[in-house]
Amino acid sequence: MTIIQATLTDIKTIQQVGTQSYYESFLDLWTKDGIKKFIEKAYSLPKLRNDLKDKEIYWFLCLDNMGNCIGIAKIILNAIDESKAVLEKIYFLEEVKGKGYAQELIQFLITFLKSEKQISLTLEVLQNNVRAISFYKKQDFVIEEAKPYSTDRCEIGMYTMTRQL
């Protein structure tokens, strides 16, 4: 897998992979209208343009050996306090899950964040996403907080997890 920093020319790719991977993973948590609105907000053209122009926000694309985008990640530097980053998005297409790409991406992001003088990485994960929680724990993230989270269909809760760098 090759990991590259996304640019303004990659907006459509971010939208496509973000939308497909979110539908594959979380469709059952939303009504059709609810997930459509969530996706439109998360991956709108103005939002992505602003993100990609912001010097504290980095989008990364994960490419397979054919150059196809199979995953995306969004990091925000200094998001909590000075030197504390947030992993706001990390999504892979269903057909590549379980192949070690997420672990490779996390290691890449840790190296990147250390080079940017960040001291910790925080993320949020749905409380019912047992597979992701187990994965993050193996990557040395610890649960710091549980908080409410709901979709237009259900109340599921969210964990905040942090890893020191």
VMD Tcl script that builds the backbone (N, CA, C; Angstrom):
set m [mol new atoms 495]
animate dup $m
set s [atomselect $m all]
$s set {name element resname resid chain x y z} {
  {N N MET 1 A 0.840 -1.182 0.000}
  {CA C MET 1 A 0.000 0.000 0.000}
  {C C MET 1 A 0.880 1.239 0.000}
  {N N THR 2 A 0.457 2.230 -0.748}
  {CA C THR 2 A 1.121 3.525 -0.772}
  {C C THR 2 A 0.189 4.538 -0.126}
  {N N ILE 3 A 0.744 5.392 0.737}
  {CA C ILE 3 A -0.046 6.418 1.406}
  {C C ILE 3 A 0.451 7.773 0.927}
  {N N ILE 4 A -0.485 8.586 0.423}
  {CA C ILE 4 A -0.123 9.918 -0.067}
  {C C ILE 4 A -1.019 10.964 0.578}
  {N N GLN 5 A -0.488 12.171 0.669}
  {CA C GLN 5 A -1.301 13.284 1.156}
  {C C GLN 5 A -2.228 13.730 0.031}
  {N N ALA 6 A -3.495 13.905 0.360}
  {CA C ALA 6 A -4.479 14.342 -0.630}
  {C C ALA 6 A -4.332 15.836 -0.905}
  {N N THR 7 A -4.710 16.215 -2.128}
  {CA C THR 7 A -4.725 17.615 -2.540}
  {C C THR 7 A -6.121 17.953 -3.054}
  {N N LEU 8 A -6.307 19.187 -3.484}
  {CA C LEU 8 A -7.608 19.614 -3.999}
  {C C LEU 8 A -8.070 18.766 -5.183}
  {N N THR 9 A -7.130 18.219 -5.934}
  {CA C THR 9 A -7.510 17.392 -7.089}
  {C C THR 9 A -8.047 16.024 -6.681}
  {N N ASP 10 A -7.949 15.687 -5.400}
  {CA C ASP 10 A -8.398 14.383 -4.899}
  {C C ASP 10 A -9.775 14.417 -4.243}
  {N N ILE 11 A -10.472 15.535 -4.324}
  {CA C ILE 11 A -11.763 15.665 -3.641}
  {C C ILE 11 A -12.743 14.582 -4.064}
  {N N LYS 12 A -12.871 14.319 -5.347}
  {CA C LYS 12 A -13.825 13.298 -5.811}
  {C C LYS 12 A -13.469 11.919 -5.252}
  {N N THR 13 A -12.187 11.617 -5.185}
  {CA C THR 13 A -11.744 10.334 -4.631}
  {C C THR 13 A -12.119 10.228 -3.157}
  {N N ILE 14 A -11.879 11.295 -2.395}
  {CA C ILE 14 A -12.253 11.303 -0.974}
  {C C ILE 14 A -13.758 11.083 -0.836}
  {N N GLN 15 A -14.528 11.792 -1.658}
  {CA C GLN 15 A -15.982 11.649 -1.609}
  {C C GLN 15 A -16.423 10.221 -1.941}
  {N N GLN 16 A -15.840 9.649 -2.979}
  {CA C GLN 16 A -16.236 8.308 -3.416}
  {C C GLN 16 A -15.887 7.253 -2.377}
  {N N VAL 17 A -14.645 7.249 -1.916}
  {CA C VAL 17 A -14.211 6.231 -0.960}
  {C C VAL 17 A -14.881 6.459 0.396}
  {N N GLY 18 A -14.999 7.710 0.806}
  {CA C GLY 18 A -15.667 8.012 2.066}
  {C C GLY 18 A -17.115 7.560 2.066}
  {N N THR 19 A -17.817 7.861 0.990}
  {CA C THR 19 A -19.221 7.473 0.876}
  {C C THR 19 A -19.378 5.960 0.830}
  {N N GLN 20 A -18.630 5.297 -0.039}
  {CA C GLN 20 A -18.755 3.841 -0.167}
  {C C GLN 20 A -18.412 3.142 1.133}
  {N N SER 21 A -17.315 3.509 1.747}
  {CA C SER 21 A -16.895 2.813 2.967}
  {C C SER 21 A -17.872 3.080 4.115}
  {N N TYR 22 A -18.412 4.286 4.193}
  {CA C TYR 22 A -19.367 4.583 5.260}
  {C C TYR 22 A -20.655 3.779 5.069}
  {N N TYR 23 A -21.156 3.736 3.839}
  {CA C TYR 23 A -22.349 2.931 3.559}
  {C C TYR 23 A -22.102 1.457 3.885}
  {N N GLU 24 A -20.927 0.945 3.511}
  {CA C GLU 24 A -20.623 -0.463 3.766}
  {C C GLU 24 A -20.570 -0.775 5.264}
  {N N SER 25 A -20.104 0.182 6.045}
  {CA C SER 25 A -19.897 -0.071 7.476}
  {C C SER 25 A -21.063 0.305 8.370}
  {N N PHE 26 A -21.815 1.338 7.997}
  {CA C PHE 26 A -22.766 1.908 8.953}
  {C C PHE 26 A -24.187 2.107 8.439}
  {N N LEU 27 A -24.521 1.530 7.316}
  {CA C LEU 27 A -25.849 1.703 6.737}
  {C C LEU 27 A -26.966 1.295 7.690}
  {N N ASP 28 A -26.728 0.244 8.466}
  {CA C ASP 28 A -27.775 -0.256 9.356}
  {C C ASP 28 A -28.077 0.669 10.537}
  {N N LEU 29 A -27.242 1.689 10.761}
  {CA C LEU 29 A -27.440 2.612 11.875}
  {C C LEU 29 A -28.314 3.815 11.517}
  {N N TRP 30 A -28.617 3.968 10.237}
  {CA C TRP 30 A -29.314 5.158 9.758}
  {C C TRP 30 A -30.535 4.780 8.923}
  {N N THR 31 A -31.462 5.733 8.797}
  {CA C THR 31 A -32.476 5.628 7.766}
  {C C THR 31 A -31.803 6.034 6.454}
  {N N LYS 32 A -32.428 5.753 5.330}
  {CA C LYS 32 A -31.838 6.139 4.036}
  {C C LYS 32 A -31.636 7.642 3.943}
  {N N ASP 33 A -32.617 8.403 4.396}
  {CA C ASP 33 A -32.504 9.862 4.354}
  {C C ASP 33 A -31.431 10.353 5.321}
  {N N GLY 34 A -31.364 9.736 6.495}
  {CA C GLY 34 A -30.388 10.142 7.509}
  {C C GLY 34 A -28.952 9.937 7.065}
  {N N ILE 35 A -28.651 8.780 6.490}
  {CA C ILE 35 A -27.274 8.520 6.055}
  {C C ILE 35 A -26.909 9.411 4.875}
  {N N LYS 36 A -27.876 9.675 4.013}
  {CA C LYS 36 A -27.620 10.574 2.872}
  {C C LYS 36 A -27.238 11.968 3.371}
  {N N LYS 37 A -27.984 12.486 4.341}
  {CA C LYS 37 A -27.679 13.813 4.901}
  {C C LYS 37 A -26.330 13.821 5.603}
  {N N PHE 38 A -26.023 12.759 6.354}
  {CA C PHE 38 A -24.736 12.663 7.044}
  {C C PHE 38 A -23.584 12.696 6.047}
  {N N ILE 39 A -23.694 11.898 4.992}
  {CA C ILE 39 A -22.644 11.836 3.963}
  {C C ILE 39 A -22.498 13.176 3.255}
  {N N GLU 40 A -23.616 13.793 2.899}
  {CA C GLU 40 A -23.563 15.083 2.214}
  {C C GLU 40 A -22.848 16.126 3.064}
  {N N LYS 41 A -23.097 16.109 4.368}
  {CA C LYS 41 A -22.432 17.064 5.272}
  {C C LYS 41 A -20.943 16.739 5.433}
  {N N ALA 42 A -20.638 15.472 5.625}
  {CA C ALA 42 A -19.255 15.050 5.884}
  {C C ALA 42 A -18.346 15.245 4.682}
  {N N TYR 43 A -18.892 15.068 3.478}
  {CA C TYR 43 A -18.053 15.085 2.276}
  {C C TYR 43 A -18.485 16.141 1.264}
  {N N SER 44 A -19.057 17.234 1.752}
  {CA C SER 44 A -19.480 18.294 0.832}
  {C C SER 44 A -18.255 18.942 0.192}
  {N N LEU 45 A -18.444 19.444 -1.002}
  {CA C LEU 45 A -17.354 20.101 -1.730}
  {C C LEU 45 A -16.773 21.274 -0.941}
  {N N PRO 46 A -17.608 22.189 -0.409}
  {CA C PRO 46 A -17.031 23.303 0.366}
  {C C PRO 46 A -16.244 22.828 1.590}
  {N N LYS 47 A -16.763 21.824 2.297}
  {CA C LYS 47 A -16.066 21.323 3.493}
  {C C LYS 47 A -14.713 20.732 3.122}
  {N N LEU 48 A -14.674 19.911 2.089}
  {CA C LEU 48 A -13.405 19.293 1.693}
  {C C LEU 48 A -12.426 20.337 1.163}
  {N N ARG 49 A -12.907 21.299 0.419}
  {CA C ARG 49 A -12.021 22.378 -0.061}
  {C C ARG 49 A -11.394 23.116 1.116}
  {N N ASN 50 A -12.223 23.465 2.099}
  {CA C ASN 50 A -11.707 24.162 3.284}
  {C C ASN 50 A -10.708 23.290 4.038}
  {N N ASP 51 A -11.036 22.015 4.213}
  {CA C ASP 51 A -10.114 21.092 4.890}
  {C C ASP 51 A -8.759 21.065 4.194}
  {N N LEU 52 A -8.784 20.921 2.874}
  {CA C LEU 52 A -7.539 20.747 2.121}
  {C C LEU 52 A -6.717 22.031 2.022}
  {N N LYS 53 A -7.321 23.149 2.341}
  {CA C LYS 53 A -6.588 24.425 2.373}
  {C C LYS 53 A -6.074 24.754 3.768}
  {N N ASP 54 A -6.615 24.087 4.780}
  {CA C ASP 54 A -6.266 24.341 6.183}
  {C C ASP 54 A -4.916 23.701 6.500}
  {N N LYS 55 A -4.002 24.471 7.051}
  {CA C LYS 55 A -2.650 23.977 7.338}
  {C C LYS 55 A -2.596 23.024 8.533}
  {N N GLU 56 A -3.685 22.896 9.282}
  {CA C GLU 56 A -3.733 21.986 10.421}
  {C C GLU 56 A -4.451 20.676 10.087}
  {N N ILE 57 A -5.039 20.592 8.896}
  {CA C ILE 57 A -5.815 19.411 8.514}
  {C C ILE 57 A -5.122 18.689 7.365}
  {N N TYR 58 A -4.988 17.383 7.513}
  {CA C TYR 58 A -4.359 16.556 6.483}
  {C C TYR 58 A -5.278 15.396 6.138}
  {N N TRP 59 A -5.543 15.238 4.860}
  {CA C TRP 59 A -6.241 14.063 4.338}
  {C C TRP 59 A -5.190 13.176 3.690}
  {N N PHE 60 A -5.301 11.880 3.914}
  {CA C PHE 60 A -4.397 10.919 3.296}
  {C C PHE 60 A -5.204 9.894 2.520}
  {N N LEU 61 A -4.642 9.473 1.393}
  {CA C LEU 61 A -5.236 8.434 0.562}
  {C C LEU 61 A -4.369 7.192 0.647}
  {N N CYS 62 A -4.999 6.042 0.760}
  {CA C CYS 62 A -4.297 4.763 0.765}
  {C C CYS 62 A -4.554 4.111 -0.591}
  {N N LEU 63 A -3.478 3.838 -1.309}
  {CA C LEU 63 A -3.585 3.303 -2.660}
  {C C LEU 63 A -3.081 1.872 -2.707}
  {N N ASP 64 A -3.798 1.025 -3.455}
  {CA C ASP 64 A -3.315 -0.334 -3.648}
  {C C ASP 64 A -2.218 -0.342 -4.712}
  {N N ASN 65 A -1.695 -1.520 -5.042}
  {CA C ASN 65 A -0.571 -1.587 -5.989}
  {C C ASN 65 A -0.966 -1.242 -7.419}
  {N N MET 66 A -2.268 -1.077 -7.671}
  {CA C MET 66 A -2.743 -0.646 -8.990}
  {C C MET 66 A -3.025 0.861 -9.008}
  {N N GLY 67 A -2.820 1.530 -7.871}
  {CA C GLY 67 A -3.072 2.961 -7.771}
  {C C GLY 67 A -4.498 3.333 -7.432}
  {N N ASN 68 A -5.316 2.335 -7.086}
  {CA C ASN 68 A -6.709 2.599 -6.704}
  {C C ASN 68 A -6.782 2.966 -5.233}
  {N N CYS 69 A -7.596 3.951 -4.919}
  {CA C CYS 69 A -7.768 4.359 -3.528}
  {C C CYS 69 A -8.648 3.335 -2.816}
  {N N ILE 70 A -8.112 2.786 -1.721}
  {CA C ILE 70 A -8.827 1.765 -0.952}
  {C C ILE 70 A -9.166 2.236 0.461}
  {N N GLY 71 A -8.652 3.417 0.834}
  {CA C GLY 71 A -8.912 3.939 2.170}
  {C C GLY 71 A -8.541 5.406 2.271}
  {N N ILE 72 A -9.093 6.051 3.294}
  {CA C ILE 72 A -8.817 7.466 3.526}
  {C C ILE 72 A -8.650 7.717 5.021}
  {N N ALA 73 A -7.976 8.802 5.342}
  {CA C ALA 73 A -7.849 9.232 6.733}
  {C C ALA 73 A -7.777 10.751 6.771}
  {N N LYS 74 A -8.324 11.303 7.859}
  {CA C LYS 74 A -8.268 12.748 8.092}
  {C C LYS 74 A -7.708 12.990 9.484}
  {N N ILE 75 A -6.643 13.778 9.536}
  {CA C ILE 75 A -5.964 14.120 10.781}
  {C C ILE 75 A -6.073 15.635 10.987}
  {N N ILE 76 A -6.317 16.039 12.225}
  {CA C ILE 76 A -6.312 17.462 12.572}
  {C C ILE 76 A -5.238 17.673 13.625}
  {N N LEU 77 A -4.233 18.475 13.286}
  {CA C LEU 77 A -3.146 18.778 14.217}
  {C C LEU 77 A -3.621 19.792 15.257}
  {N N ASN 78 A -3.037 19.718 16.446}
  {CA C ASN 78 A -3.307 20.681 17.517}
  {C C ASN 78 A -4.806 20.873 17.754}
  {N N ALA 79 A -5.559 19.820 17.640}
  {CA C ALA 79 A -7.015 19.920 17.675}
  {C C ALA 79 A -7.581 20.037 19.083}
  {N N ILE 80 A -6.960 19.386 20.030}
  {CA C ILE 80 A -7.461 19.406 21.404}
  {C C ILE 80 A -6.733 20.492 22.184}
  {N N ASP 81 A -5.464 20.402 22.205}
  {CA C ASP 81 A -4.559 21.401 22.765}
  {C C ASP 81 A -3.385 21.469 21.815}
  {N N GLU 82 A -2.483 22.350 22.098}
  {CA C GLU 82 A -1.241 22.381 21.333}
  {C C GLU 82 A -0.597 20.999 21.398}
  {N N SER 83 A -0.248 20.456 20.272}
  {CA C SER 83 A 0.465 19.179 20.153}
  {C C SER 83 A -0.398 17.935 20.366}
  {N N LYS 84 A -1.705 18.073 20.342}
  {CA C LYS 84 A -2.592 16.913 20.496}
  {C C LYS 84 A -3.496 16.806 19.275}
  {N N ALA 85 A -3.267 15.768 18.485}
  {CA C ALA 85 A -3.973 15.592 17.215}
  {C C ALA 85 A -5.224 14.735 17.373}
  {N N VAL 86 A -6.118 14.865 16.391}
  {CA C VAL 86 A -7.329 14.054 16.330}
  {C C VAL 86 A -7.369 13.326 14.991}
  {N N LEU 87 A -7.661 12.043 15.067}
  {CA C LEU 87 A -7.928 11.251 13.864}
  {C C LEU 87 A -9.442 11.297 13.684}
  {N N GLU 88 A -9.896 12.171 12.784}
  {CA C GLU 88 A -11.336 12.380 12.632}
  {C C GLU 88 A -11.977 11.323 11.744}
  {N N LYS 89 A -11.236 10.842 10.755}
  {CA C LYS 89 A -11.784 9.829 9.861}
  {C C LYS 89 A -10.697 8.824 9.505}
  {N N ILE 90 A -11.092 7.564 9.487}
  {CA C ILE 90 A -10.245 6.496 8.958}
  {C C ILE 90 A -11.196 5.421 8.435}
  {N N TYR 91 A -11.239 5.291 7.138}
  {CA C TYR 91 A -12.167 4.361 6.495}
  {C C TYR 91 A -11.466 3.583 5.396}
  {N N PHE 92 A -11.772 2.284 5.336}
  {CA C PHE 92 A -11.294 1.426 4.255}
  {C C PHE 92 A -12.485 0.761 3.595}
  {N N LEU 93 A -12.341 0.467 2.315}
  {CA C LEU 93 A -13.373 -0.258 1.597}
  {C C LEU 93 A -13.498 -1.665 2.191}
  {N N GLU 94 A -14.688 -2.191 2.172}
  {CA C GLU 94 A -14.969 -3.494 2.795}
  {C C GLU 94 A -14.069 -4.606 2.267}
  {N N GLU 95 A -13.797 -4.601 0.968}
  {CA C GLU 95 A -13.040 -5.720 0.386}
  {C C GLU 95 A -11.575 -5.785 0.819}
  {N N VAL 96 A -11.071 -4.720 1.466}
  {CA C VAL 96 A -9.669 -4.756 1.904}
  {C C VAL 96 A -9.528 -4.814 3.420}
  {N N LYS 97 A -10.636 -4.843 4.135}
  {CA C LYS 97 A -10.556 -4.927 5.599}
  {C C LYS 97 A -9.959 -6.270 6.005}
  {N N GLY 98 A -9.177 -6.245 7.078}
  {CA C GLY 98 A -8.576 -7.473 7.587}
  {C C GLY 98 A -7.267 -7.848 6.907}
  {N N LYS 99 A -6.741 -6.974 6.072}
  {CA C LYS 99 A -5.501 -7.274 5.338}
  {C C LYS 99 A -4.289 -6.519 5.873}
  {N N GLY 100 A -4.452 -5.846 7.024}
  {CA C GLY 100 A -3.328 -5.155 7.649}
  {C C GLY 100 A -3.132 -3.718 7.203}
  {N N TYR 101 A -3.991 -3.232 6.329}
  {CA C TYR 101 A -3.819 -1.863 5.825}
  {C C TYR 101 A -4.052 -0.816 6.907}
  {N N ALA 102 A -5.028 -1.036 7.769}
  {CA C ALA 102 A -5.315 -0.057 8.821}
  {C C ALA 102 A -4.132 0.057 9.784}
  {N N GLN 103 A -3.522 -1.065 10.120}
  {CA C GLN 103 A -2.349 -1.031 11.001}
  {C C GLN 103 A -1.209 -0.279 10.327}
  {N N GLU 104 A -1.004 -0.533 9.049}
  {CA C GLU 104 A 0.039 0.178 8.301}
  {C C GLU 104 A -0.242 1.678 8.276}
  {N N LEU 105 A -1.503 2.048 8.089}
  {CA C LEU 105 A -1.877 3.462 8.066}
  {C C LEU 105 A -1.665 4.107 9.432}
  {N N ILE 106 A -2.063 3.437 10.503}
  {CA C ILE 106 A -1.870 3.986 11.855}
  {C C ILE 106 A -0.380 4.226 12.108}
  {N N GLN 107 A 0.466 3.266 11.738}
  {CA C GLN 107 A 1.906 3.443 11.933}
  {C C GLN 107 A 2.442 4.625 11.115}
  {N N PHE 108 A 1.954 4.762 9.892}
  {CA C PHE 108 A 2.326 5.909 9.048}
  {C C PHE 108 A 1.908 7.219 9.729}
  {N N LEU 109 A 0.675 7.257 10.228}
  {CA C LEU 109 A 0.165 8.475 10.862}
  {C C LEU 109 A 0.948 8.812 12.122}
  {N N ILE 110 A 1.323 7.822 12.897}
  {CA C ILE 110 A 2.116 8.064 14.103}
  {C C ILE 110 A 3.457 8.686 13.741}
  {N N THR 111 A 4.105 8.141 12.736}
  {CA C THR 111 A 5.380 8.715 12.278}
  {C C THR 111 A 5.184 10.149 11.803}
  {N N PHE 112 A 4.136 10.367 11.016}
  {CA C PHE 112 A 3.835 11.717 10.524}
  {C C PHE 112 A 3.592 12.676 11.687}
  {N N LEU 113 A 2.774 12.249 12.647}
  {CA C LEU 113 A 2.435 13.128 13.768}
  {C C LEU 113 A 3.639 13.448 14.642}
  {N N LYS 114 A 4.506 12.487 14.824}
  {CA C LYS 114 A 5.740 12.758 15.574}
  {C C LYS 114 A 6.578 13.809 14.854}
  {N N SER 115 A 6.634 13.726 13.542}
  {CA C SER 115 A 7.403 14.725 12.760}
  {C C SER 115 A 6.769 16.111 12.848}
  {N N GLU 116 A 5.472 16.147 13.176}
  {CA C GLU 116 A 4.742 17.417 13.325}
  {C C GLU 116 A 4.689 17.863 14.797}
  {N N LYS 117 A 5.480 17.198 15.652}
  {CA C LYS 117 A 5.600 17.537 17.070}
  {C C LYS 117 A 4.301 17.357 17.858}
  {N N GLN 118 A 3.494 16.387 17.447}
  {CA C GLN 118 A 2.278 16.056 18.189}
  {C C GLN 118 A 2.641 15.026 19.261}
  {N N ILE 119 A 1.959 15.089 20.407}
  {CA C ILE 119 A 2.296 14.182 21.511}
  {C C ILE 119 A 1.234 13.115 21.760}
  {N N SER 120 A 0.051 13.296 21.176}
  {CA C SER 120 A -0.988 12.290 21.339}
  {C C SER 120 A -1.923 12.305 20.137}
  {N N LEU 121 A -2.651 11.210 19.992}
  {CA C LEU 121 A -3.628 11.063 18.923}
  {C C LEU 121 A -4.923 10.555 19.552}
  {N N THR 122 A -6.014 11.281 19.320}
  {CA C THR 122 A -7.315 10.935 19.867}
  {C C THR 122 A -8.277 10.648 18.727}
  {N N LEU 123 A -9.189 9.725 18.961}
  {CA C LEU 123 A -10.219 9.400 17.972}
  {C C LEU 123 A -11.496 9.058 18.702}
  {N N GLU 124 A -12.582 9.007 17.944}
  {CA C GLU 124 A -13.858 8.562 18.483}
  {C C GLU 124 A -14.300 7.340 17.708}
  {N N VAL 125 A -14.888 6.393 18.422}
  {CA C VAL 125 A -15.352 5.151 17.807}
  {C C VAL 125 A -16.702 4.782 18.421}
  {N N LEU 126 A -17.593 4.306 17.579}
  {CA C LEU 126 A -18.911 3.890 18.065}
  {C C LEU 126 A -18.763 2.753 19.070}
  {N N GLN 127 A -19.525 2.807 20.144}
  {CA C GLN 127 A -19.432 1.794 21.197}
  {C C GLN 127 A -19.797 0.399 20.704}
  {N N ASN 128 A -20.593 0.303 19.656}
  {CA C ASN 128 A -20.968 -1.020 19.139}
  {C C ASN 128 A -19.981 -1.545 18.090}
  {N N ASN 129 A -18.942 -0.781 17.786}
  {CA C ASN 129 A -17.957 -1.196 16.784}
  {C C ASN 129 A -16.831 -1.981 17.472}
  {N N VAL 130 A -17.160 -3.181 17.898}
  {CA C VAL 130 A -16.249 -4.017 18.687}
  {C C VAL 130 A -14.959 -4.303 17.933}
  {N N ARG 131 A -15.055 -4.567 16.645}
  {CA C ARG 131 A -13.873 -4.866 15.837}
  {C C ARG 131 A -12.890 -3.691 15.841}
  {N N ALA 132 A -13.406 -2.481 15.646}
  {CA C ALA 132 A -12.537 -1.294 15.628}
  {C C ALA 132 A -11.942 -1.034 17.010}
  {N N ILE 133 A -12.738 -1.171 18.055}
  {CA C ILE 133 A -12.233 -0.942 19.410}
  {C C ILE 133 A -11.103 -1.910 19.727}
  {N N SER 134 A -11.272 -3.167 19.382}
  {CA C SER 134 A -10.225 -4.163 19.593}
  {C C SER 134 A -8.963 -3.795 18.814}
  {N N PHE 135 A -9.133 -3.375 17.569}
  {CA C PHE 135 A -7.995 -2.963 16.742}
  {C C PHE 135 A -7.260 -1.785 17.388}
  {N N TYR 136 A -8.002 -0.761 17.809}
  {CA C TYR 136 A -7.356 0.419 18.391}
  {C C TYR 136 A -6.627 0.074 19.686}
  {N N LYS 137 A -7.203 -0.805 20.483}
  {CA C LYS 137 A -6.520 -1.222 21.713}
  {C C LYS 137 A -5.189 -1.897 21.377}
  {N N LYS 138 A -5.152 -2.701 20.320}
  {CA C LYS 138 A -3.906 -3.347 19.900}
  {C C LYS 138 A -2.883 -2.326 19.408}
  {N N GLN 139 A -3.365 -1.146 19.020}
  {CA C GLN 139 A -2.478 -0.072 18.571}
  {C C GLN 139 A -2.149 0.892 19.720}
  {N N ASP 140 A -2.419 0.458 20.959}
  {CA C ASP 140 A -2.106 1.204 22.185}
  {C C ASP 140 A -3.011 2.395 22.464}
  {N N PHE 141 A -4.190 2.422 21.878}
  {CA C PHE 141 A -5.180 3.427 22.250}
  {C C PHE 141 A -5.907 2.932 23.494}
  {N N VAL 142 A -6.282 3.863 24.363}
  {CA C VAL 142 A -7.051 3.526 25.554}
  {C C VAL 142 A -8.338 4.342 25.575}
  {N N ILE 143 A -9.389 3.728 26.090}
  {CA C ILE 143 A -10.670 4.430 26.208}
  {C C ILE 143 A -10.561 5.441 27.334}
  {N N GLU 144 A -10.894 6.677 27.020}
  {CA C GLU 144 A -10.841 7.749 28.015}
  {C C GLU 144 A -12.217 8.210 28.454}
  {N N GLU 145 A -13.192 8.071 27.564}
  {CA C GLU 145 A -14.506 8.633 27.870}
  {C C GLU 145 A -15.572 7.918 27.047}
  {N N ALA 146 A -16.728 7.771 27.651}
  {CA C ALA 146 A -17.913 7.302 26.925}
  {C C ALA 146 A -18.885 8.468 26.889}
  {N N LYS 147 A -19.499 8.678 25.727}
  {CA C LYS 147 A -20.457 9.778 25.632}
  {C C LYS 147 A -21.601 9.376 24.717}
  {N N PRO 148 A -22.705 10.068 24.847}
  {CA C PRO 148 A -23.854 9.717 24.007}
  {C C PRO 148 A -23.614 10.069 22.537}
  {N N TYR 149 A -24.167 9.265 21.673}
  {CA C TYR 149 A -24.170 9.555 20.239}
  {C C TYR 149 A -25.379 8.850 19.644}
  {N N SER 150 A -26.053 9.530 18.758}
  {CA C SER 150 A -27.209 8.907 18.135}
  {C C SER 150 A -27.276 9.277 16.665}
  {N N THR 151 A -27.901 8.399 15.922}
  {CA C THR 151 A -28.213 8.663 14.525}
  {C C THR 151 A -29.713 8.954 14.464}
  {N N ASP 152 A -30.244 9.082 13.292}
  {CA C ASP 152 A -31.683 9.313 13.194}
  {C C ASP 152 A -32.476 8.020 13.427}
  {N N ARG 153 A -31.774 6.927 13.621}
  {CA C ARG 153 A -32.440 5.644 13.850}
  {C C ARG 153 A -32.235 5.097 15.268}
  {N N CYS 154 A -31.062 5.355 15.881}
  {CA C CYS 154 A -30.782 4.726 17.171}
  {C C CYS 154 A -29.764 5.502 18.006}
  {N N GLU 155 A -29.771 5.184 19.298}
  {CA C GLU 155 A -28.795 5.707 20.255}
  {C C GLU 155 A -27.725 4.629 20.420}
  {N N ILE 156 A -26.454 4.952 20.113}
  {CA C ILE 156 A -25.424 3.920 20.161}
  {C C ILE 156 A -24.241 4.251 21.051}
  {N N GLY 157 A -23.988 5.505 21.295}
  {CA C GLY 157 A -22.874 5.892 22.145}
  {C C GLY 157 A -21.538 5.882 21.413}
  {N N MET 158 A -20.602 6.628 21.964}
  {CA C MET 158 A -19.289 6.810 21.347}
  {C C MET 158 A -18.231 6.737 22.450}
  {N N TYR 159 A -17.107 6.122 22.128}
  {CA C TYR 159 A -15.945 6.157 23.010}
  {C C TYR 159 A -14.923 7.117 22.435}
  {N N THR 160 A -14.270 7.858 23.318}
  {CA C THR 160 A -13.091 8.626 22.941}
  {C C THR 160 A -11.890 7.794 23.373}
  {N N MET 161 A -10.982 7.561 22.428}
  {CA C MET 161 A -9.775 6.775 22.696}
  {C C MET 161 A -8.555 7.608 22.351}
  {N N THR 162 A -7.500 7.475 23.144}
  {CA C THR 162 A -6.277 8.253 22.934}
  {C C THR 162 A -5.065 7.351 23.025}
  {N N ARG 163 A -4.087 7.713 22.243}
  {CA C ARG 163 A -2.784 7.036 22.287}
  {C C ARG 163 A -1.707 8.108 22.407}
  {N N GLN 164 A -0.793 7.903 23.336}
  {CA C GLN 164 A 0.347 8.809 23.452}
  {C C GLN 164 A 1.350 8.467 22.347}
  {N N LEU 165 A 2.021 9.481 21.851}
  {CA C LEU 165 A 2.987 9.244 20.788}
  {C C LEU 165 A 4.387 9.283 21.372}
}
mol reanalyze $m
mol bondsrecalc $m
mol representation Tube
mol addrep $m
